[in-house]
Every structure is written in C-alpha cells, then in structure tokens.
Amino acid sequence: MASVKSTKTVLTILQLRIFIALFLVMLYFSLTTANFLSQNNLLIMAKHLTVIAVLSLGMSLVILTGGIDLSVGSIVGISGMVAGYLILYGLPVGESIIFFNPVEVAVIACIVGALIGALNGYLITYLGVPPFIATLGTMYIVRGAAMLSNNGATFANLVGRPELDNTGFNLIGNGEFLWLSTPVWLLIILTIITIFIVRKTPLGRHIYAVGGNEQAARFSGIRVNRVKLFVYSFSGFCAAVVGLIITSQLESAHPNAGNTFEMNAIAAVVLGGTSLSGGRGTVFGSVIGACVICALNDGMVMSGISEFWQMVIKGAVIVLAVVVDQLQQRLQARVLASA
C-alpha cells in the first residue's frame, strides 16, 4: 500500500513537471542574472514567447496525431517574403498592379502558409510519404522558394505608401491594445481557439483518436485523412502568423527568417507533456513548455553562456523531457495494474 501511495505521489509530481520546471528556471535566472525580471526584459521575453508559443499551437495538433512538421521554420520565412513582396510591389494582374492593405496582405500570407501545410498533409495522407520525410522535403523546397523570391536578398522598409493605402503593416508586430502588444493578443486568441477545438469539438476528439490508434480510428468511421489535412494546414497557418509578426516587427522580410524555429516548437510541445507517439498531451501544456524554452533561451543569453553550450543544454533538456515522459507512462501503467 505504501509503495502504491509513493508511486502515485511521484506520478503527481511528474504530471506537474512543466510548472515545476518553469518555476525553477525563472527562480534560477532571477537569482543569478541581473535584470532578468525587469520590465524591459519581460517585454522582450513576451515578444520571443509569442513566436515559440504560436508555433507550438500548430505543432501540438500535428504531434497529437503522431506526426511531425519540420517545415514550419521555412513557412515562417516564405510567409514574410510574400508579405514583403505584396507591400513593395503588389500583385501584377494583366497590365495593372493591385496593392493590398495590411489586413489583406496578412490574410494572403496566412493562406499561403495553410496551403503549404495542406501540401504536407496531402503528401502524408494520400501519397503515403512518412511525415518526417514529407515535411523535411517541404522544408527545403519552401526555404529555396523563399530565397529565390528575391535572389536571397531582403525586402526592406516595409512601411507602405499612403497613396497606395498599404501603410500600417508594422502594427501587426508592434501595435498595442489594452496595454498588451498585438502579438500577445494574437497568441491569446489562437490559444483559446486551439484549446476550444481540442476540448469541445468532435474534431478534437478525432485528433486524439488518430494519435492513439490510427487503424482503430479508421474502423470507427473517423476520416483520418481529413483530420491530418487539417492539423498540417493549421500548423502552416500558425507558422505564417509567426512570419507576419517577425516581418512586421523588423519592417523587413528576410528569406532565412525562422531558421531552426521548428526545433524550439517541437521542444516546447515535448516539454509540455505531449507524447511524440501521439494521442496524449494538452495545448496548454505546450504553451507552458514554450514559456520554459523562452525563459531558458533568454536566461542563457543574459548569463553570457556560450552559444555552443546553449545548443548542448537545449538538446539535453529535450532528451530529459522524453525520458521523464517515458517514466510517467510506466508509472501510470503500474498504478493501473495495481488498481
């Protein structure tokens, strides 16, 4: 009996590990790094958090189905280039050129991101390409397309022109409303939408079912292919939103933007307790995982830790998160068996 109680105690601690990890990381850097919790640094961390957290929303749904999306970083880059091109040069239609306002530019860029995600879903569901290979190939194709769009150069000075009615693009990344920046509001809205989809809709239940046992999901009548098409499209959409945020903040679009962002997104999801095998995890946990990654990244930079050691530490954290997740699964199985 005592052994079962101790096992349940350890299991409870493991289930709360992401909150414990966030507390310990914040405590450590607040004690060892000057100005870590200062207002200016917290505002900077909030900007970094929106990037990682928004990406983790789409990645969460993909991993819940048992998949992976390595192309999100490249979609960040090409969505920014699409926005930059439309603001500077418009869309040639016949002999005329159509210029779009910032909202229309954002919608077009998000559609591009969603379509690339849908391409990933099509390759995986209808052509049978493994998710790792499909999204790896798309990652290179999309990054190359971003480079080709302006011969590897940056679209700079994206302020628009009043006579074309396309000014105000910078408000997407730098605007404020009710004391919160626009990116933070975007994160809040997207998080609420994603949690609602996962918890309150049949689609959310189907996502978990596909990740838990895809074959059983098919036999039960779930349209597995449509579920996968949705999650990869949603992941591409979230990546496009991040591309717009970064491009707007910098007022320039660089084809190499978003490089390796997929690693931070995957790390946040894994740290948040989502199983890489699919079928288990929460969206809110992924957002907290993004908070941990953000605090860890900024804390290490402020502490002057070498960039090479930062890579080692982040890699070790990801491996440790997977090991702890496996331990949690074994303990849960032991508790169920004893019950």
Buried (B, 14 or more C-beta within 10 A) or exposed (E): EEEEEEBBEBBEEBBEBBEEBBEEBBEBBBEEBEEBEEEEBEEBBBBBBBBBBBBBBBBBBBBBBBBBBBBBBBBBBBBBBBBBBBBBEBBEEEEEEEBBBBEBBBBBBBBBBBBBBBBBBBBBBEEEBEBEEBBBBBBEBBBEBBBEBBEEEBBEEBEBEEEEEBBBBBEBBBBEEEEEBBBBBBBEEBBEEBBEBBEEEEBBEBBBBBBBBBEEBBEEEBEBBEBBBBBBBBBBBBBBBBBBBBBBBBBBBBBBBBBEBBBBBBBBBBBBBBBBEBBBBBBBBBBBBBBBBBBBBBBBEBBEEEEEEBEEBBEEBBEEBEEBBEEBBEBBEBBEEEE
